[in-house]
Structures are given as structure tokens and as C-alpha cells.
Amino acid sequence: MFEELKKSIDKGLDYAFMTTDKLAKAAKEMAKENNLTKEEAKKLLDLLVKKSEETRKTLEDNFQDLVKTTMKKMNIPTKEEIQKLEDRIKKLEGTKKAPTAKAKPKIIKKV
């Protein structure tokens, strides 16, 4: 029982990463094995494509969250934080006054 469940899970993960063409072939094979009608096979393909896209999106979101969390823990600044600092530096450099030339003190000689 456990092995069958494990195989089902593995197969589901495989479907999540298949291209549409590979999913179509897999749906065709499953339809043939289970004597599905053309309409049922089409519904099966649509379901596989939809679930594959949802799974990829979920995995991508989870991976992005993991990367953000890891970067935060490692104290690595994000691209946005770096851009804010660069903008701030440019602003500060723009408001900095140009140095004025100081007049040399006059030396008065006593005669």
C-alpha cells in the first residue's frame, strides 16, 4: 500500500514538471489504459496542465520566499535596498556645495 502511494506521489511530481507535449502524451496513455472517451481524455489533459501550472507556481513562490528569508538571515541587502542607497548617495552628492576658494591672508610687513 505504501509503495503504491509513494509511486502516485512521485508520478504527480513528475507531471508537475512536464511540458505540455509530455503531459499530452501521458494523458493519452492514461486515457488508453483506462478506456476513457475523447472528452474525458481532453478533461484529463486540461486537469493535468492546470495542476502542473499551479504546482510550478507554488514551488516558484515557495522558493522565492526561501531565498528572501535566507538572504535576510545572512544580512544580504536586496536589489531594492541597494538602489535606495545609490539614489540617496546621488541626492547627497547633488546637494553638496562646491568648495569655495579661501582668500590667502595678507602678510603685513613691518618696516
N, C-alpha and C positions, 0 to 999 in steps of 0.2 A: 504493500500500500504506500509506504513512504517513498519507495523508488519511483512509483508512478507519479506521485505528487511532485517529486523533485524533477522528473522529466518534463512535466507540464509547465513548471515554473521556468525551467531552462528554455523550453520551446517558446514560452511567452516573451522572455527576454530577447531571444533570437529575433522574434517578429518585431520587436521594438526598434531594432537597428537595421532592419531590411529596407532596401529601396522599394519603390512602388512596383517595379517589374518583378522583383523577387517575391514580394507579397502576393502579386497576381498569380505567379506560378504555384506558390504554397496554397493559396485559396482554391486554385483549380484542382490540385492534388487532393485537398481535403474534401472538396465537393464530390470528386470522383469516388473517393474511399467511402463516403457517407451517402452516396446516391442522392445528392441534392439537385434540385431543379436549377435552371439557369438564373431564375430570380433569387433563389436562396443563395446561390454561389455569388451573385452580384452583391447581395446584402452582406454576405460574409466578407467579401473583399473590402467593401466600404467600412465595415466594422474594424477589420484589421488595419486599414490605412488610418482610420480615425484614432484608434488606440495607440498605434505606433507614433503618430504625431504628438498625442497627449503625453505619452511616456517620454519621448525625446525632450519635449518642452519642460516637463517636470524635472528630468535629470539635469538639463541645462540650468534651470533655475536653482536647483539644489547645489550644483557645482559652483555657480557664481556666488551663492551665499557662503559656501565653504571657503572659497578663495578670499572673499571680503573679510570674513572672520579671521582667517589665518593672517592676512596682511595686517589687520588691526592688532592682533596679538603680537605680531613681530614688529609693530610700530613702524610700518612702511607707509609713507604717505600715498594717497590716491592721486590720480592724474588731476582731478579737480582741485585738490588741496595744493598741489604744485602750481597749477595755473593761477590760483588765487594769490599765491606768494609772488609769482612773476608779475602779475598785474599790480600788486602793491609796490613792488620794487620800481616798476616803471613809473608809477604815480609819484613816488617819493623822489625819484631822480628828476622828474619833470618840475617839481616844486622847489628843488634845491637852488638856492641863489648862487649865481656865479660869484667867485671871489673877486672882491674889489682890490685894486692896487692901492697899497698904503703909500702915502707920501713919505719920502725919506725925511727924517728930521734934519733941520738946518743946523749946521755946525757954526757957531759963532766964535770967531777967533778974537781973543782979547789982544789988544795992541798996547 
